[in-house]
Amino acid sequence: MERKILMIVEYNGTNFYGWQKQKGRRTVQGELEEKIMLLTKEKCTVEGSGRTDKGVHALNQVATVTISSKIPLANFKIALNKLLSDDVVVKRVKICKNDFHPRFDAKRKTYEYVVDISKTRRAIDYNLITYYPYKVDFERMKRASTLFIGKHNFKAFCSAHANVSSYEREIFEFKISKQGNRIKFLITGNGFLYNMVRIIVGTLLNIEKIGEENILKAFESSDRSLTGKTMPPNGLYLKKVEYLDKNE
């Protein structure tokens, strides 16, 4: 009898070519499928709540896999983590409904972007944060961040490679906090376009030059030249995915 297993997965994206399986490249989805097949001796497909790019991390990626193996759930998690590499771990597992889909049923996603504005970078966590050794106007960034709340056309805040039918997304919450030289951008929405969070952060970090008026113009015109640069992937984390039925 088949079982659909929901997994909460954490990974350091430094040495992965993103989430989505790619031939000849190491990806999180590919690694999970390979190790689950090794464990259960059956072919499988792992579905995720969304794709993360090369170098992007996840604290709570939601994924599912359907298997026929009768291995007890607790043993499945323990055995799978023994097979997985050190930079990816399955934190929790549970049986979910057969019609549950981690991507299509997701209602809210939260991403966190971490920036360090120290003049001298640290070697110990270079791949876990983004160094930005420039002056920033923290209070102005916080004020400008409120412009993103609500429904907007975010075409000017995504990569040209985005292949979607609609560029409208809704941002529910946007919080920016600072402790010492470290700044955290916490943004929650109903979905995100390709590189959207990284471009929003790049825009706010350069708000003194770009100006609030250009953010509003960018929503209206979809002109990418009005917004900031795409920040590096290493400061970005998929922090949380939420569902109405609490399947997560």
Secondary structure, DSSP 8 states (H G I E B T S, - for coil): --EEEEEEEEE-GGGSS-SS-BTTB--HHHHHHHHHHHHHSS---EEESS---TT-EEEEEEEEEEE-----HHHHHHHHHHHS-TTEEEEEEEE--TT--TTTTEEEEEEEEEEE--SS--STTTTTSEE--S---HHHHHHHHGGGSEEEE-GGGS-TT---S--EEEEEEEEEEEETTEEEEEEEES---TTHHHHHHHHHHTHHHH-HHHHHHHHHH--GGGS-----GGGEEEEEEEETT---
